[in-house]
């Protein structure tokens, strides 16, 4: 599957399927992409959170990934989707806040 293959591992057991067709990205990447879209919408509507809060939104995905990496608990696709979604929102706010900080430093 070429779509998504450059940014996602596309492992079958970690991906959603619909009518026998595997999604082009895994459950976590699906959540990240949806979260990024929602993040863009929230930012466009004027909702703001601080830099540290944007980092805090990314933390659940990092923790879930680390727990799975050290084999404490095997994550499931719903957890991957949710942590990816929250992180996707966090990524967009992190990007927005970073640009705002750079803009402030350069132009003030």
C-alpha positions as CSV (number, residue, x, y, z in Angstrom):
1,X,0.0,0.0,0.0
2,X,1.8,3.1,-1.2
3,X,-0.5,5.8,0.3
4,X,0.8,6.4,3.9
5,X,3.7,4.0,3.5
6,X,6.3,6.7,3.8
7,X,5.1,7.9,7.2
8,X,3.4,4.8,8.7
9,X,4.4,1.2,9.3
10,X,1.0,0.0,8.1
11,X,1.0,-3.2,10.2
12,X,-2.2,-5.1,9.5
13,X,-2.9,-5.9,13.2
14,X,-2.5,-2.2,14.1
15,X,-4.7,-0.9,11.4
16,X,-8.4,-0.6,10.9
17,X,-10.2,-2.3,8.0
18,X,-13.4,-1.4,6.3
19,X,-15.2,-4.1,4.2
20,X,-12.0,-6.1,3.9
21,X,-9.9,-3.1,2.9
22,X,-7.1,-2.0,5.3
23,X,-6.8,1.7,6.0
24,X,-3.7,3.3,4.4
25,X,-2.3,4.2,7.8
26,X,-2.4,2.5,11.2
27,X,-4.9,3.3,14.0
28,X,-2.5,5.7,15.8
29,X,-1.7,7.6,12.6
30,X,-5.4,7.7,11.8
31,X,-6.0,9.3,15.1
32,X,-3.1,11.8,14.6
33,X,-4.5,12.8,11.2
34,X,-8.0,13.3,12.5
35,X,-6.6,15.2,15.5
36,X,-4.6,17.5,13.3
37,X,-7.7,18.4,11.3
38,X,-9.7,19.1,14.5
39,X,-6.7,21.1,15.8
40,X,-6.7,23.3,12.7
41,X,-10.4,23.8,13.1
42,X,-10.1,24.7,16.8
43,X,-7.2,27.1,16.1
44,X,-9.2,28.7,13.2
45,X,-12.2,29.2,15.5
46,X,-10.0,31.0,18.0
47,X,-9.6,28.4,20.7
48,X,-6.1,28.7,22.3
49,X,-4.1,26.7,24.7
50,X,-0.6,27.3,26.0
51,X,2.7,25.7,24.9
52,X,2.9,23.4,28.0
53,X,-0.7,22.2,27.4
54,X,0.1,21.4,23.8
55,X,3.0,19.2,25.1
56,X,0.7,17.6,27.7
57,X,-1.7,16.6,24.9
58,X,1.2,14.7,23.2
59,X,2.2,12.9,26.5
60,X,-0.5,10.1,26.5
61,X,0.7,8.8,23.1
62,X,4.3,8.9,24.3
63,X,3.4,7.0,27.5
64,X,1.3,4.5,25.6
65,X,4.1,3.9,23.1
66,X,6.7,3.5,25.8
67,X,4.5,1.1,27.8
68,X,4.1,-1.0,24.6
69,X,7.8,-0.8,23.7
70,X,8.9,-2.2,27.1
71,X,6.1,-4.8,26.8
72,X,4.2,-3.9,30.0
73,X,0.9,-3.9,28.2
74,X,0.1,-4.4,24.5
75,X,-2.0,-1.4,23.4
76,X,-5.1,-1.9,21.3
77,X,-6.3,0.0,18.3
78,X,-8.9,2.0,20.1
79,X,-6.3,3.2,22.6
80,X,-3.9,4.0,19.7
81,X,-6.7,5.9,17.9
82,X,-7.6,8.0,21.0
83,X,-4.0,8.7,22.0
84,X,-3.1,9.6,18.4
85,X,-6.2,11.9,18.2
86,X,-5.3,13.8,21.4
87,X,-1.6,14.0,20.2
88,X,-2.7,15.2,16.8
89,X,-4.5,18.2,18.4
90,X,-1.4,18.7,20.6
91,X,0.9,18.7,17.6
92,X,-1.1,21.4,15.8
93,X,-1.1,23.6,18.9
94,X,2.6,23.0,19.4
95,X,3.2,24.1,15.9
96,X,0.9,27.1,16.3
97,X,2.6,28.1,19.6
98,X,6.1,27.6,18.3
99,X,5.4,29.8,15.3
100,X,3.9,32.5,17.6
101,X,7.0,32.4,19.8
102,X,9.3,32.7,16.8
103,X,7.2,35.5,15.4
104,X,7.3,37.3,18.7
105,X,11.1,36.9,18.9
106,X,11.7,38.1,15.4
107,X,9.3,41.0,15.1
108,X,9.4,42.4,18.6
